[in-house]
Amino acid sequence: MLNILRWSLLAVVITLSQAKLNSKGHTDPMSSNSGGLRSDCVGNLMRLSLDKALAVGNQLEVEAINGSRHIVLTPALAAQCGYSMESDPWGNTRIYTSLMGCFVDNKDDKTFNVGLRLRMYSNRPSNVVSHNVMKTCSYTRWTSREILCDRNYMEVSKFMPPLHQDDYLKNTVPSASSQSGIWKMTFYTPEPVVMMKGEAEQAGYSVMTSVSRLVVRSPYSTAETYAEDVAGVPMEILKVSIYHETPEGATVMNMAAACPTGGVLFTEDVISWHVPRRVTPLLDGTMKILEMYMGINGQRMDRRQMAARGYALSATDFHIVVELPVGSPDGYNKSHAPDYQYHITYTVEPMLEVLWRSERSNEETRYTILFPITTPLMPRSPQAVDLTNAEERLFTIHVGTFLDDVELKNLTFVTGTYSVEEFGAKGFVVQERRHPGGTKSFTLKVPFAVAEVLKHNSEPLVTTYTLALVFGFLIQPEAFPFAHPVEVTASLRDVVLPTIRGTCDQSMFYVEVKFGSQGKNFETLVGYKPLTPELEKAFRLQGNETHLTLVVSFLAKQIVFERITSDSVRARLDLLLWETTNNWMLADLHLTCNFPLTTTVCYPNGTITALAVKVESVPNLIPSWLTLKDKSCKPFFSDDRFAYFSFSANSCGTARTFFNNYMQYQNEISLYYNTRGSSFTSSSDPEYRQTVNCYYMINDTQTISFGYKTPNLYPSAEIGQGQLDVQMRLAHDATFNHFYKAEDYPVVKHLRQPVYFEVELTHSNDPSLELILESCWATAHEDSSSQPSWDIIVNTCGNQEDSYLTVFHPVAADNRIHIPSHLKRFSLKMFTFTKEHEILKNEMYMHCHAMVCNTNDKSEDVCKGQCPHHHGISAFHGIQGMKRTQRADSTQQRKISTGPIHLFNSE
């Protein structure tokens, strides 16, 4: 089994196969420059370049062609016979063949025919493509000694006198050496080690002769080579004596090669390669440098080419120095991710060729070094640039720069990880931007409104948007991952705060809160206290996604009394919208209204009642401590806000004054400071004084009529007349358990909020009677005949020509309802009267014509039941409605009304 040298150009690594594949394929003869392959002669080397476009996706096997033979080049055989290869990570490959190689057809040391076969294996072993490359090179600039330092071997050849034609053997495979005339080799490590030629070849060395030269080749790091620092540069040394038998006798030729293994200095921008000016293991005295060249990839460069690339070649007393800028176009950059952090390296393969002459022997030496150099890892932390324009409400992030071998694989947000394709499918934008010099960057655009963006308010009117993400990258072709986190923020003054508006009537505060741009993000405080569920119910809190409303009595404990008079009180509702996360007040309302309130009542019998109210200006007042002028006259009733007094006009220190035709009785409610400390207030507290006045006429005459009729001796009953009462009430909800009272009106409802009505026949226990709603209609004014009007029920049924639904609700007997036929219930959705899209009035009154029918008499159509042909749900229409007919001659008909019902406009 042979070890086969394979270059895997897909993974860009060299692999060894344990067996030669038996597969069918085809062979294409290739010229020196044919699609993807290019061969040329560079000095004493033949260079074959293989383009990545041809190589990617295949494994490469290289064979040397020697006549009709094809020899598979294993790594050991390649180093022994003068073959080397260099491949970059993307598959661009160079194969070098020494013109003194084992399998090169050498014509008189002048013309050299090099043959190689490239066998390319795809993923399927049966699919093999072969390319034969034949190249002829001419080289005649041989010097007395030629030393070649390639990446995997050292080679030295020396001129030797011509041998007799019958006594030398042309280049052959090293193992066929019994006829070569070379029979022994002594290596100096530096201690001498003697090997027969066959032993040396088995150890990996090559020794051979040509028409005029003796060639020795050694891999690096063998047992018979040694390391030595020369002028501070580490070098590997080969020294060997070759015993060669000729017709004239045995001769010994001393051969030496020394190749650098270091000597490179790095800065951020420049690579400095130092080679000893005097390679002492190769010299036996003084020397003179005749020529000095540098090149790239085995090819010499002239000074113009060097200057264009920024290369420099110089010599000091101790070194020859080659300087190359990091990133020059003759090398390549490569990405790496040690510890998942982004780094790059730069690789370039300079060549140094020096020609010197020994002043003692006058022999010339050509010293050629091919020396691939890779910089240490250089950190290149990606830079994220925030290009966000907050007014566009779009995050724009630019991250870079990267080499071309970096691929953006995914992005991780707080909501999850998305591939680039999934990210684009969500409507986001990710763009790859390429730049000169083989670099790239990425631009990402994410709207503020998506779930991946976190939002919080840094100020009440300012929203701060935060986008935290991790860019996930892959380095190709190795698929090494690394990541880069980025967090960017932007602020916008885009918050619309909630607003509050309120009104009052004779007894209530009406408040409407319109939510801002962030919805209901606050807690409602009334009287600086949060609303409890009990208070929400007491204040009739109602809300939807955009608004909430409150109805608060002026007598509620949360109301502040500012000032009181004899017939009114000035009260204030303090309402705050409090954002609890940041303790911000988003909006406030301090609504002050005057409400009628009788504080003093003067009775004809001389009894006087007075109501004292705790006002804001006396915050520490406790009403139970108030007294009249006579401090023993304390409140008849008191709580934490009110004190109620009841006393006669001639008691409690009441003063009486006469003027004109009136008597005035005057007293005073107050809290007197007690120096003995019996009062809980002090002299520094504000005074509380409330004057109580009653006026009585001194002289007044009242006329009373009186008549007398002699009663009948016997009682008798007369025929009387009466009427049945029908009432209509507005219910709180569909349970019909709670109803609005007279003092609750006007009732406030939202547009399209259900409104529930109950009509009841009262003061009757006759189960044979049934209440029928003949017609119902709504008006914008209290007058039932006013316009506009809207028909709700027509001919006992809901209006059939409208899409809105009037719902009749069944009535069942319970603790309150004993005769269900005496009640009718229906509901509709709150509406308003409009004309040409303008609201005519935010108020509605409901009116009904009700019939009381005898269930035993079905002669009249209206008494056949409530909508006998349509059960449950019916419809009603808009302002025009349907024409109503009335039964003016029916004595059983009753008209009832309720209202007003106010509509809270959401605008």
Rosetta blueprint (number, residue, H / E / L):
1 M L
2 L L
3 N L
4 I E
5 L E
6 R E
7 W E
8 S E
9 L L
10 L L
11 A L
12 V L
13 V E
14 I E
15 T E
16 L E
17 S E
18 Q L
19 A L
20 K L
21 L L
22 N L
23 S L
24 K L
25 G E
26 H E
27 T E
28 D E
29 P E
30 M E
31 S L
32 S L
33 N E
34 S E
35 G L
36 G L
37 L E
38 R E
39 S E
40 D E
41 C E
42 V E
43 G L
44 N L
45 L E
46 M E
47 R E
48 L E
49 S E
50 L E
51 D L
52 K H
53 A H
54 L H
55 A H
56 V L
57 G L
58 N L
59 Q E
60 L E
61 E E
62 V E
63 E E
64 A E
65 I E
66 N E
67 G L
68 S L
69 R E
70 H E
71 I E
72 V E
73 L L
74 T L
75 P H
76 A H
77 L H
78 A H
79 A H
80 Q H
81 C H
82 G L
83 Y E
84 S E
85 M E
86 E E
87 S E
88 D L
89 P L
90 W L
91 G L
92 N L
93 T E
94 R E
95 I E
96 Y E
97 T E
98 S E
99 L L
100 M L
101 G L
102 C L
103 F L
104 V L
105 D E
106 N E
107 K E
108 D L
109 D L
110 K L
111 T E
112 F E
113 N E
114 V E
115 G E
116 L E
117 R E
118 L E
119 R E
120 M E
121 Y E
122 S L
123 N L
124 R L
125 P L
126 S L
127 N L
128 V E
129 V E
130 S E
131 H E
132 N E
133 V E
134 M E
135 K E
136 T E
137 C E
138 S E
139 Y L
140 T L
141 R L
142 W L
143 T L
144 S L
145 R E
146 E E
147 I E
148 L E
149 C E
150 D L
151 R L
152 N L
153 Y E
154 M E
155 E E
156 V E
157 S E
158 K E
159 F E
160 M L
161 P L
162 P L
163 L L
164 H L
165 Q L
166 D L
167 D L
168 Y L
169 L L
170 K L
171 N L
172 T L
173 V L
174 P L
175 S L
176 A L
177 S L
178 S L
179 Q L
180 S L
181 G L
182 I E
183 W E
184 K E
185 M E
186 T E
187 F E
188 Y E
189 T L
190 P L
191 E L
192 P E
193 V E
194 V E
195 M E
196 M E
197 K H
198 G H
199 E H
200 A H
201 E H
202 Q H
203 A L
204 G L
205 Y L
206 S E
207 V E
208 M E
209 T E
210 S L
211 V L
212 S L
213 R E
214 L E
215 V E
216 V E
217 R E
218 S E
219 P E
220 Y L
221 S L
222 T L
223 A L
224 E L
225 T L
226 Y E
227 A E
228 E E
229 D E
230 V E
231 A L
232 G L
233 V E
234 P E
235 M E
236 E E
237 I E
238 L E
239 K E
240 V E
241 S E
242 I E
243 Y E
244 H E
245 E E
246 T E
247 P L
248 E L
249 G E
250 A E
251 T E
252 V E
253 M E
254 N E
255 M E
256 A E
257 A E
258 A E
259 C E
260 P E
261 T L
262 G L
263 G L
264 V E
265 L E
266 F E
267 T L
268 E L
269 D L
270 V E
271 I E
272 S E
273 W E
274 H E
275 V E
276 P E
277 R L
278 R L
279 V L
280 T H
281 P H
282 L H
283 L L
284 D L
285 G L
286 T L
287 M E
288 K E
289 I E
290 L E
291 E E
292 M E
293 Y E
294 M E
295 G E
296 I E
297 N L
298 G L
299 Q E
300 R E
301 M L
302 D L
303 R H
304 R H
305 Q H
306 M H
307 A H
308 A H
309 R H
310 G L
311 Y L
312 A E
313 L E
314 S E
315 A E
316 T L
317 D L
318 F L
319 H E
320 I E
321 V E
322 V E
323 E E
324 L E
325 P E
326 V L
327 G L
328 S L
329 P L
330 D L
331 G L
332 Y E
333 N E
334 K E
335 S E
336 H E
337 A L
338 P H
339 D H
340 Y H
341 Q L
342 Y L
343 H E
344 I E
345 T E
346 Y E
347 T E
348 V E
349 E L
350 P E
351 M E
352 L E
353 E E
354 V E
355 L E
356 W E
357 R E
358 S E
359 E L
360 R L
361 S L
362 N L
363 E L
364 E E
365 T E
366 R E
367 Y E
368 T E
369 I E
370 L E
371 F L
372 P L
373 I E
374 T E
375 T L
376 P L
377 L L
378 M E
379 P E
380 R L
381 S L
382 P L
383 Q E
384 A E
385 V E
386 D E
387 L L
388 T L
389 N E
390 A H
391 E H
392 E H
393 R L
394 L E
395 F E
396 T E
397 I E
398 H E
399 V E
400 G E
401 T E
402 F E
403 L E
404 D L
405 D L
406 V E
407 E E
408 L E
409 K E
410 N E
411 L E
412 T E
413 F E
414 V L
415 T L
416 G E
417 T E
418 Y E
419 S E
420 V H
421 E H
422 E H
423 F H
424 G H
425 A H
426 K L
427 G L
428 F L
429 V E
430 V E
431 Q E
432 E E
433 R E
434 R E
435 H E
436 P L
437 G L
438 G L
439 T E
440 K E
441 S E
442 F E
443 T E
444 L E
445 K E
446 V E
447 P E
448 F L
449 A L
450 V L
451 A L
452 E L
453 V L
454 L E
455 K E
456 H E
457 N E
458 S E
459 E E
460 P L
461 L L
462 V E
463 T E
464 T E
465 Y E
466 T E
467 L E
468 A E
469 L E
470 V E
471 F E
472 G E
473 F E
474 L E
475 I E
476 Q L
477 P L
478 E L
479 A L
480 F E
481 P E
482 F E
483 A E
484 H E
485 P E
486 V E
487 E E
488 V E
489 T E
490 A E
491 S E
492 L E
493 R L
494 D L
495 V L
496 V L
497 L L
498 P L
499 T E
500 I E
501 R E
502 G E
503 T E
504 C E
505 D L
506 Q L
507 S L
508 M E
509 F E
510 Y E
511 V E
512 E E
513 V E
514 K E
515 F L
516 G E
517 S L
518 Q L
519 G E
520 K L
521 N L
522 F L
523 E E
524 T E
525 L E
526 V E
527 G L
528 Y L
529 K E
530 P E
531 L L
532 T L
533 P H
534 E H
535 L H
536 E H
537 K H
538 A H
539 F L
540 R L
541 L L
542 Q E
543 G E
544 N L
545 E L
546 T L
547 H E
548 L E
549 T E
550 L E
551 V E
552 V E
553 S E
554 F L
555 L L
556 A L
557 K L
558 Q L
559 I L
560 V E
561 F E
562 E E
563 R E
564 I E
565 T L
566 S L
567 D L
568 S E
569 V E
570 R E
571 A E
572 R E
573 L E
574 D E
575 L E
576 L E
577 L E
578 W E
579 E E
580 T L
581 T L
582 N L
583 N L
584 W E
585 M E
586 L E
587 A E
588 D E
589 L E
590 H E
591 L E
592 T E
593 C E
594 N E
595 F E
596 P E
597 L L
598 T L
599 T L
600 T E
601 V E
602 C E
603 Y L
604 P L
605 N L
606 G L
607 T E
608 I E
609 T E
610 A E
611 L E
612 A E
613 V E
614 K L
615 V L
616 E L
617 S L
618 V L
619 P L
620 N L
621 L L
622 I L
623 P H
624 S H
625 W H
626 L L
627 T E
628 L L
629 K L
630 D L
631 K L
632 S L
633 C L
634 K L
635 P L
636 F L
637 F E
638 S E
639 D L
640 D L
641 R L
642 F E
643 A E
644 Y E
645 F E
646 S E
647 F E
648 S E
649 A L
650 N L
651 S L
652 C L
653 G L
654 T L
655 A E
656 R E
657 T E
658 F E
659 F E
660 N L
661 N L
662 Y E
663 M E
664 Q E
665 Y E
666 Q E
667 N E
668 E E
669 I E
670 S E
671 L L
672 Y L
673 Y L
674 N L
675 T L
676 R L
677 G L
678 S L
679 S L
680 F L
681 T L
682 S L
683 S L
684 S L
685 D L
686 P L
687 E L
688 Y L
689 R E
690 Q E
691 T E
692 V E
693 N E
694 C E
695 Y E
696 Y E
697 M E
698 I L
699 N L
700 D L
701 T L
702 Q L
703 T L
704 I L
705 S L
706 F L
707 G L
708 Y L
709 K L
710 T L
711 P L
712 N L
713 L L
714 Y L
715 P L
716 S L
717 A L
718 E L
719 I L
720 G L
721 Q L
722 G L
723 Q L
724 L L
725 D E
726 V E
727 Q E
728 M E
729 R E
730 L E
731 A E
732 H L
733 D L
734 A L
735 T L
736 F L
737 N L
738 H L
739 F E
740 Y L
741 K L
742 A H
743 E H
744 D H
745 Y L
746 P L
747 V E
748 V E
749 K E
750 H E
751 L L
752 R L
753 Q L
754 P E
755 V E
756 Y E
757 F E
758 E E
759 V E
760 E E
761 L E
762 T E
763 H L
764 S L
765 N L
766 D L
767 P L
768 S L
769 L E
770 E E
771 L E
772 I E
773 L E
774 E E
775 S E
776 C E
777 W E
778 A E
779 T E
780 A L
781 H L
782 E L
783 D L
784 S L
785 S L
786 S L
787 Q L
788 P L
789 S E
790 W E
791 D E
792 I E
793 I E
794 V E
795 N L
796 T L
797 C E
798 G E
799 N L
800 Q L
801 E L
802 D L
803 S L
804 Y E
805 L E
806 T E
807 V E
808 F E
809 H E
810 P L
811 V L
812 A L
813 A L
814 D L
815 N L
816 R L
817 I L
818 H L
819 I L
820 P H
821 S H
822 H H
823 L E
824 K E
825 R E
826 F E
827 S E
828 L E
829 K E
830 M L
831 F L
832 T L
833 F E
834 T E
835 K E
836 E L
837 H L
838 E E
839 I E
840 L E
841 K E
842 N L
843 E E
844 M E
845 Y E
846 M E
847 H E
848 C E
849 H E
850 A E
851 M E
852 V E
853 C E
854 N E
855 T L
856 N L
857 D L
858 K L
859 S L
860 E L
861 D H
862 V H
863 C H
864 K H
865 G L
866 Q L
867 C L
868 P L
869 H L
870 H L
871 H L
872 G L
873 I E
874 S E
875 A E
876 F E
877 H L
878 G L
879 I L
880 Q L
881 G L
882 M L
883 K L
884 R L
885 T L
886 Q L
887 R L
888 A L
889 D L
890 S L
891 T L
892 Q L
893 Q E
894 R E
895 K E
896 I E
897 S E
898 T E
899 G E
900 P E
901 I E
902 H E
903 L E
904 F E
905 N L
906 S L
907 E L
